[in-house]
């Protein structure tokens, strides 16, 4: 099976050639933070999938690169590979996590720029080039293909095929919302609030409306009880946050109901 999308990704982020089940965090630091490329450029640890795709999405905050991986293990390997230098290669990806927004050093771009200069000028060229973060730091969203928030199709009242299509839309708009918020409001970050906003945009993109009960199901909330789900990914004490989360969900519902929304991103 072709690994074309993974090959394109690895050409820009060579740490994808590493295997997080085998390679050490120090090896990842050398690749991701120092630009030392792995000697073995094999992608045999990935499976590839016909649904794999790499696209550029246009948003109100500029273009965003998005990769969708149809195989769940490939998705988890890519996330672990791109975060291993900081978090360690053995850090698991929660089953309820289906996407991630990442900032990644693009060392091949740095190396290509330095190749334009003689050896005596490379140090100064490196300093000037890396003084502008946009030159070498990429924002990338990585999306899996599967039921959103690990919620099954039966509970959503639709077929498996329909739910996969809806999940893809929710997940894509959710992550694009994170990118827009980080670009437009870089100092205003609140993990739980930001998840609620991103879910609202994703739901509106998929359904043309906001359903608070769907949102609670995504987070693992049933009848004002936390039963286990995505909310636990963002806080150590999801039960304590329930009153605030439920109040925020109601507030979002009221805001959306009072607005004439033309684009899902208008909700942000």
N, C-alpha and C positions, 0 to 999 in steps of 0.2 A: 504493500500500500504506500502511496506517495507521501513523503513528508515535506512537500513543497512549502507549506506555510511555516512549519517548524524550521526548515532550512533558512528561510528568509529572516525569521526571528533570530536564529543563532548567528547569522552573519553580522547582526548588529549587537547582539548580547551574547558573547561567546561563552559565558558561564552556563548557558543552556547545554553545552557539550558535556558538562560535568553531570555526575549522577548523585543526587542528594542521599541516596541509600548507601553510597560507598565513599564519596569524597568528604574531606574534612572542612570545617568552617574556615580554617586558615587558607586552604586552597581557594575557597570562594572569595575571601578577602583579597587575595592576590589578583584574581580575575576581575572582580567587580570594582575594587577600589584602587588597584595599581595598574590595571590594564595588561596583566600578564596572561596571555591567552593559553588555554589548555593545549597540551601536546596532542592529545587524542581528540580528534574532531568527529567523533561518532555520535549519531543520534539513535543508536540501536535501542536505547532504553525507553524510547517513545514508540507508540503504536501508529499514530496518524489516524485520520478519520475523514470520510468524504465531506463532512459538514465543517471541517476546518476552513477558516477564512480570515484574511487580514484586510481591514478596510480603514478608510479615513472618514470620520463623521464630522459634519459641519455643525457647529453650535454657536450660540450667541457670544461665546467667549473664545471663538476661534476653532480651528480644526483639531480633532482628537483622533489618535490612532487606537483602533480596537481590534483585538484578535479574539476569535471565537474558536474554542477547541471542543470537538464533538465527543472526545473520549475523556471520561472523568479522571482517569489516572494521569493522562497527559496534562490536563488542567492542573491537577495537584502538583505534578512534577515541575511545571513551569513556575507556579507560584513559589514553591519551595526553593527552586533554583534562583529566582530573582530576589528573594528575601534572605537567602542563606547567610550572606556575609554579615548581616545584622542580627538575625534571629536564630541562626543555626540551621543546618540542612535537615535535621530531624524534627523540626517543629511541624506538628500536624496541621492540616487544613480542615476545619470543621465541616462535617457533612452538610450542614445548613448553609455554608458559604458557597455561593455559585459564581462569584465575580470578585475582582479586586482592582483597585486603582493604585498604580505603582509609579514611583519616580525612579528612573534607572539611568546610570551613567552609560553613555554611548562611546566606548573607547575606540572602536573602529573609526568613528568620525574624528576623534582627536588625532589618531594616528595618520589619517588621510590628510588632515590639515598640516601636521608637522612634516609630512613627506615633501611639502612644497618648499621647505627651507633647508639651507645647508646646516651641517651639524653644529657649527659655531653659533647659529641663531636659534636653534630649537628650544633652548631653555626660555628665552625671552618670548618666542612665539607661543610656547605652552602657557606662560603666565598671562599673556594678553588674551589668548583664546578662552582659557578657563575663567577669566575674570567675568565673563558673561555666561551665566548659567544656562541660558537658552541654547548656547552653542553645543552643549554636550550632555545636558540632562533632559531626558525624555519623560513625558507623562504618557503612560500606556495603560489602557484598561484591558484586562484579561477576563474573558467570559467563558463560562462552561455552557454546555447544552444539557438541559435537564429541568425537572420541575422546580419552579422558583421556591426558594426557602425550604426545599426538601418536602414540600406539601404535595400530596398526591392528587391526581386528576379527579378521583371520585369525590373528594371533599370539596372540590371546586365546581362540581356539577357539570363537567364536560369530558369529552373523550381525551385519551392520551395525546393524540395528535394535536387537537385544539389547544390543550394545556401547554404542550411544548412550544407551540407558536406564540401563545400569550406570554409564557414565561420568558421567551427570548426577548420580546418587546419590553416587558417590565424590567428585566435585568439590564438591558442595554441603556434604557433611559435613566434607570437608577444610577448607573455608574457615570454616565455623561453628566448627570446633575452634580455628582461629587466633583467632577473636573471643573464645571462651571463655577461652583461655589468656591473652590480653592483658588481659582484664577481671579474671580471678582471680589471675593471676601477672604483674602489669605489669612487674616488675623482673627477671624471669627469662626472658631471650630468648636463644635460640641458633638461628640460621637453619636449619642442617642437621638438628639434633635435632628442632626443631619441625615440619619437613617430614615427617620419619619418623613422628612421632606422628600428625600430621594424616592422612597416608596410611593409617596403621593403622586409624584410626577410619572413614575413608571406605571402605576395603576391607571392614571388618566390617559396616558399614551395608549395603553392596551384596550381599555374599556370605554374611554370617553367620559368617565365619571370616577368618583372616589367612593370606595366602599369601606367603611371603618371596620366592618366585621372581617373582611378579607385581610386588612392590615393586621388586625389582632391575631388572626390565624397564622400569618407570616411570622409574627414575633413569638408565637407560642402562648398566647393569652386566650383562655376560654372562661367565660362567665366570671370575669374579674379575678381569675387565678392564673398564675404562671405555671404552665404544664411542661415547659421545656421547649426551647426553640431559639430563634435568632437573637432575641433580646439578650440572652446570656452571653452572646459573643462580644457585647459592648460594655458590660458592667459585671462586677463581681457579685452584685446583690440585686438581681432582676425583680425579685418580689417586693423589695423596698421601693422600687421605682414605679410600680404599677399605678398608683394614683396619679402621679405626674404624667406618665405615658398615656393613660386613658384620657386625661384632661386635654393633653396636646392633640390626640387623635380627634377629639370632639371639636377642638378649636380649628384644626385643619379642615374638617368637614364643613364648618360654618363659613370659613373664609372662601372655600371653593364654591360653596352654594351661593355666595353673594357676588361672585365675579363672572364676567363674560370672558371665558378663556378661549383664545384662538389657537394657541400652541401649548403643549404640555409644559414647555420651559417657561411660559409666562407665570406659572405657579410659583416659581422660585422666589 
